[in-house]
Amino acid sequence: MSEIPAKPAAQGHIPALDGIRGLAILMVLCVHFFVTFTPQNFFELSLQKLSGYGTLGIDLFFMLSGFLITGILMDTKADAQYLRNFWVRRFLRIFPLYYLVLLLVMLVLLLLPEALQPAYAKVWDAMPWAWTYLLNFYIAAEGSWSVPYIGHFWSLAVEEQFYLVWPLLVYRLAERHLMHLCAALVILSTAFHFWMDVNGISKVSIHVLTPLRLNALCLGAWLAIWLRQPSVVVQGKVVLRRWAAWLFGASLLTKIAIIALVQMNPSMDEAAEAFRTLSWLGFFAALHLGAVALPKTSLLNRGLCLKPLRFLGKYSYGIYVFHHFLSWPAYQYHSIDWLTSSLGHQTPAVLVNAAIGISVAILGAWISYHLFEKHFLRWKDRLAPRVTS
C-alpha cells in the first residue's frame, strides 16, 4: 500500500486565521475610534497610546492576505482556468459591496450635497481614483489624510493592485524563484521605506504607497510558499513551532535593539521606523506560524478561536468598509464633546462614542453580508469552481 503524502499544514480552513483577521479589524477600529480626542487623565492617555498601535492592524491584514491568497494560488495552480477563476472569485467577494457603497456615496453627492459638507469637494475629487482602485496614489500625492469618509479605501486599492499582478507571477515563476522574489521585495520595500524616511517624505505617503506595503504582503506570501515545500511538509509542525519561536525571539531582540539605539541617539528615530515595521512583521509572521502549527489546546489557538474574535473576522470586510463612515463624522462634528457635556466626564463619552460607532459598523456589516454579499458569494463555485492541485 502506497503512503498517503503529508498535507501542508496551511491547507484547508484554519479557524485561528479567522481570529487573526478579527484581531486585525479590532486593531483598526481602536485606532479610528480612540485616537482622535485629547486625553485628560492617565487612563485616557494609556488608552490612546495603546490604540495607536492599531495602525499595525493594516500590516496584519496585508500579511494575512499575502499568506492566504498565495496559498490559494499555489494550491490551484494546476487548474486550467487558474487566472480566470481566481479573479472571478475575488470579484464576487470584493467588488459588489465596494462599488455599491461608492455608488451610494455618489448619489448623496449628487442629490444631497449639503449632507457631506464640508467634505463634498474633496470626496468628489477623489471619486475617480476610488472607482479605479487608485485611491492610495491620490492620498500619497496629497501627503495627508484629506479624503473624508472613503479615505480608508486606500488599503483596498493596495490589495486589488496586488491581486492583479501577483497571480501572474505565481503562475509564471517556479516556487524557488518566487520565494527569492518575495524575499527581495521584502528587503526592497524596507529599504525604500528607510530612504523615504531619511529624506523627509510625508508619513502618509509612506503609509499608503503599494511598494511600501509589499513587505507585509510578500512576507505572508513567502510563508505560504515555504509551508508547502516538501521538506517542510515532511518535517511537520514541530519544526514550524521552532521557527515561530525563533521569529518571535529575533523580532523581540530587534525591537529592543531599536529602542536602545534611539534612546542613545534620538535623531535616529525617523530612520528607524522602517526597521520597527519589519520587527512587527516578524511578530506577525510568528503569529501566523503559531496559528497553523500549534495544537488547538494551546493558549494562542484558544485565544484566536474565541467566538467574538472569529465573528469579527467573518464580517471584517464589511466592518472595514462601513466603520469610517461613523468614525470620521464623529471626529469631524465633535461627538465626544457633546457626549462629555451630557455625561459629565470625557472618559465615558469616549467609550460610549466608540461603543456606538463600532456596534453600528458591526450591525451594518452583518446586514450587508446576509442580505447582499452572500448572494454574490453563492456564485463563486458556480462560475469559478476551485480545483486544487
C-alpha positions in Angstrom: 0.0 0.0 0.0 1.4 3.4 -1.0 1.9 6.1 1.6 -0.6 9.0 1.6 1.5 12.1 1.1 1.5 14.5 4.0 -0.7 17.5 3.7 0.8 21.0 4.1 -0.1 22.5 7.5 -1.5 25.6 5.9 -4.0 23.9 3.6 -7.7 23.9 4.3 -9.7 26.1 6.6 -7.8 27.1 9.8 -10.1 28.7 12.4 -7.2 30.5 14.1 -6.6 32.5 10.9 -10.2 33.9 11.2 -9.2 35.0 14.7 -6.1 36.8 13.2 -8.5 38.6 10.8 -10.7 39.5 13.7 -7.7 40.8 15.7 -6.7 43.0 12.7 -10.1 44.6 12.3 -10.3 45.2 16.1 -6.9 47.0 15.9 -8.2 49.2 13.1 -11.4 50.0 15.0 -9.4 51.0 18.0 -7.1 53.4 16.1 -10.1 55.2 14.4 -12.3 55.5 17.5 -9.7 56.0 20.3 -7.0 58.3 18.9 -9.0 61.4 17.8 -9.5 63.1 21.2 -7.3 65.0 23.7 -6.7 62.8 26.7 -7.4 64.4 30.1 -6.2 61.7 32.5 -3.8 58.7 32.7 -6.5 56.2 31.7 -7.3 58.2 28.5 -3.7 58.7 27.7 -2.9 55.0 28.1 -6.0 54.1 26.0 -4.9 56.4 23.3 -1.3 55.3 23.3 -2.3 51.6 23.2 -4.9 52.3 20.4 -2.2 54.0 18.4 -0.7 50.6 17.7 -3.9 49.8 15.9 -2.3 51.1 12.7 -0.4 47.8 12.7 -3.8 46.1 12.0 -3.4 47.1 8.4 0.1 45.4 8.3 -1.6 42.3 9.8 -4.3 42.4 7.2 -1.8 42.6 4.4 0.3 39.8 5.7 -2.8 37.6 6.1 -3.9 38.5 2.6 -0.5 37.6 1.2 -0.5 34.4 3.1 -4.0 33.2 2.2 -4.1 34.4 -1.4 -0.7 32.9 -2.2 -1.7 29.7 -0.6 -4.9 29.6 -2.7 -2.9 30.3 -5.9 -0.3 27.6 -5.1 -3.0 25.1 -4.4 -4.9 25.8 -7.6 -2.0 26.4 -10.0 -2.8 23.2 -11.9 -6.3 24.4 -12.8 -6.7 25.1 -16.5 -8.8 28.2 -15.6 -6.4 29.3 -12.8 -6.3 33.0 -13.6 -9.9 33.4 -14.6 -11.2 31.6 -11.6 -9.1 33.5 -9.2 -10.1 36.9 -10.5 -13.8 35.9 -10.7 -13.8 34.7 -7.1 -12.1 37.9 -6.0 -14.5 40.0 -8.0 -17.5 38.3 -6.3 -16.1 38.8 -2.9 -14.8 42.3 -3.1 -16.4 44.3 -5.8 -20.2 44.2 -5.1 -20.1 45.8 -1.6 -17.3 48.2 -2.6 -19.0 49.6 -5.7 -22.4 49.6 -4.0 -21.0 51.9 -1.3 -19.3 54.1 -3.8 -22.5 54.4 -5.8 -24.4 55.4 -2.7 -21.9 58.0 -1.8 -22.1 59.4 -5.4 -25.9 59.5 -5.1 -25.6 61.5 -1.9 -23.0 63.8 -3.5 -25.4 64.5 -6.4 -28.8 64.6 -4.6 -27.9 65.9 -1.2 -24.5 67.7 -1.5 -25.2 69.6 1.7 -25.2 66.4 3.7 -21.5 65.9 3.0 -20.3 69.4 3.7 -17.6 70.4 4.3 -16.3 67.2 2.7 -18.1 67.5 -0.6 -15.3 68.8 -2.9 -12.6 66.5 -1.6 -14.8 63.4 -1.8 -15.9 64.3 -5.3 -12.2 64.9 -6.4 -11.2 61.5 -5.0 -14.1 59.6 -6.6 -12.4 58.7 -10.0 -9.4 57.3 -8.0 -11.6 55.3 -5.7 -13.6 53.8 -8.7 -10.4 52.7 -10.3 -8.7 51.3 -7.1 -6.0 54.0 -7.2 -7.1 56.0 -4.2 -3.8 55.2 -2.4 -1.9 57.2 -5.1 -4.2 60.1 -4.7 -3.7 60.2 -1.0 0.1 59.8 -1.4 0.1 62.8 -3.8 -1.8 64.8 -1.3 0.5 63.8 1.5 -2.2 64.0 4.1 -5.4 62.2 5.3 -7.5 64.7 3.3 -10.2 62.4 1.9 -13.2 62.1 4.3 -15.5 59.1 4.6 -13.8 56.9 1.9 -10.2 57.6 2.7 -9.7 54.2 4.3 -10.4 52.6 0.9 -6.7 53.2 0.1 -5.9 49.8 1.7 -8.4 48.1 -0.5 -6.7 49.7 -3.5 -3.3 48.3 -2.4 -4.8 44.8 -2.1 -6.5 44.9 -5.5 -3.3 46.1 -7.2 -1.6 43.1 -5.6 -4.3 40.7 -6.7 -4.0 42.0 -10.3 -0.3 41.2 -10.6 0.6 38.5 -8.1 -1.4 35.6 -9.7 0.6 36.2 -12.9 3.9 35.9 -11.1 2.8 32.8 -9.1 1.8 31.2 -12.4 5.0 32.1 -14.3 7.7 31.5 -11.7 9.0 28.3 -10.1 8.5 28.1 -6.4 12.1 28.6 -5.6 12.3 31.7 -7.8 9.0 33.0 -6.3 10.4 32.7 -2.8 13.5 34.6 -3.8 11.3 37.3 -5.3 9.3 37.5 -2.1 12.5 37.9 0.0 13.8 40.5 -2.4 10.6 42.6 -2.3 10.5 42.5 1.5 14.1 43.8 1.6 13.5 46.4 -1.2 10.3 47.6 0.4 12.1 48.1 3.8 15.0 49.9 2.1 12.5 52.2 0.2 10.7 52.9 3.4 14.1 53.8 5.1 15.1 56.0 2.1 11.8 57.9 2.2 12.0 58.4 6.0 15.5 59.9 5.9 14.5 62.2 3.0 11.5 63.6 4.9 8.8 62.2 2.7 5.3 62.5 4.2 4.4 59.7 6.7 1.0 59.5 5.0 2.6 58.9 1.6 4.8 56.2 3.1 1.8 54.6 4.7 -0.3 54.2 1.6 2.0 53.5 -1.3 1.9 50.0 -2.6 5.7 49.4 -2.9 5.9 50.3 0.9 3.3 47.6 1.7 4.9 44.8 -0.2 6.9 43.9 2.9 3.8 42.6 4.7 2.2 41.1 1.6 5.3 39.4 0.4 6.4 38.1 3.8 2.9 36.5 4.1 3.3 35.1 0.6 6.8 33.7 1.4 5.4 31.9 4.4 2.6 30.3 2.3 5.1 29.0 -0.2 7.6 27.8 2.4 4.9 25.9 4.2 4.1 24.0 1.0 7.7 22.9 0.4 8.1 19.1 0.6 10.9 19.2 3.0 8.9 21.4 5.4 5.7 19.3 5.0 7.7 16.1 5.8 9.3 17.7 8.9 5.9 18.5 10.3 4.5 21.0 12.8 7.3 20.7 15.3 9.7 22.5 13.0 7.1 25.2 12.4 6.8 25.8 16.1 10.6 26.1 16.4 10.6 28.6 13.6 7.7 30.6 15.2 9.7 30.7 18.5 12.8 31.8 16.6 11.0 34.5 14.7 9.4 35.8 17.9 12.7 35.9 19.7 14.5 37.6 16.8 11.8 40.2 16.4 11.8 40.9 20.1 15.6 41.4 20.1 15.4 43.6 17.1 12.8 45.8 18.8 14.9 46.0 22.0 18.0 47.0 19.9 16.0 49.7 18.1 14.7 51.1 21.3 18.2 51.2 22.8 19.6 52.8 19.6 17.0 55.6 19.6 17.5 56.3 23.3 21.2 56.7 22.7 20.7 58.8 19.6 17.2 60.4 19.3 18.0 61.7 15.9 17.8 58.1 14.6 14.1 57.9 15.5 12.8 58.7 12.0 15.3 56.5 10.3 14.5 53.5 12.5 10.8 53.5 11.5 11.3 51.0 8.6 13.0 48.6 10.9 10.4 48.9 13.6 7.9 47.9 11.0 10.0 45.0 9.9 10.3 43.8 13.6 6.5 43.9 13.9 6.1 41.9 10.7 8.4 39.3 12.4 6.0 39.1 15.3 3.1 38.7 12.9 4.9 36.0 10.9 5.4 34.1 14.2 1.7 34.6 14.9 0.8 33.0 11.5 3.1 30.0 12.1 1.7 29.6 15.6 -1.9 29.7 14.3 -1.0 27.0 11.7 1.2 24.7 13.8 0.2 25.0 17.5 -2.3 22.5 18.8 -5.9 23.6 19.3 -5.4 23.3 23.1 -2.6 25.9 23.1 -3.2 29.3 24.7 -2.6 31.1 21.4 -5.0 28.9 19.4 -7.7 29.1 22.1 -7.4 32.8 22.1 -7.5 33.2 18.3 -10.5 30.8 18.2 -12.6 32.8 20.6 -16.1 33.2 19.1 -16.2 37.0 19.3 -12.8 37.3 17.5 -13.8 34.8 14.8 -17.1 36.6 14.4 -15.3 39.9 13.8 -13.0 38.0 11.3 -16.0 36.7 9.4 -17.6 40.1 8.9 -14.3 42.1 8.9 -14.6 43.2 5.3 -18.0 44.9 5.8 -16.9 46.3 9.2 -13.9 47.8 7.5 -15.9 49.3 4.6 -18.5 50.9 7.0 -16.6 51.9 10.1 -15.1 55.1 8.7 -18.5 56.4 7.7 -19.1 56.5 11.5 -15.6 57.4 13.0 -14.9 60.3 10.6 -18.1 62.3 11.2 -17.8 61.5 15.0 -14.4 63.2 14.9 -15.4 66.0 12.5 -18.5 67.0 14.4 -17.1 66.6 17.9 -19.5 63.9 19.1 -17.2 63.2 22.1 -17.5 66.8 23.2 -21.3 66.6 23.0 -21.3 63.3 24.9 -18.9 64.8 27.5 -21.3 67.6 28.2 -24.2 65.1 28.5 -22.4 62.5 30.7 -20.3 65.0 32.7 -17.0 63.3 32.0 -14.8 62.6 29.0 -13.9 59.0 29.7 -17.4 57.6 29.5 -18.0 59.8 26.5 -15.0 58.3 24.6 -16.2 54.8 25.5 -19.8 55.4 24.6 -18.8 57.1 21.3 -16.7 54.1 20.3 -19.3 51.5 21.5 -22.0 53.1 19.4 -19.8 53.5 16.3 -18.3 50.0 16.4 -21.7 48.4 17.2 -23.3 50.2 14.2 -20.4 49.2 11.9 -20.7 45.5 13.0 -24.5 45.6 12.6 -24.2 47.1 9.1 -21.6 44.5 8.1 -23.9 41.7 9.4 -26.9 43.0 7.5 -24.8 43.6 4.3 -23.3 40.1 4.4 -26.6 38.3 4.8 -28.8 40.5 2.7 -26.4 41.4 -0.1 -22.9 40.0 -0.2 -23.9 36.4 0.4 -25.9 36.2 -2.8 -22.8 37.0 -4.8 -20.7 34.6 -2.8 -23.0 31.8 -3.9 -22.0 32.3 -7.4 -18.3 31.6 -6.7 -18.4 27.9 -7.0 -20.8 28.1 -10.0 -18.8 30.5 -12.1 -15.3 29.7 -10.9 -15.1 26.3 -9.1 -11.8 25.8 -7.3 -9.7 22.8 -8.4 -6.8 22.1 -6.1 -3.6 20.5 -7.3 
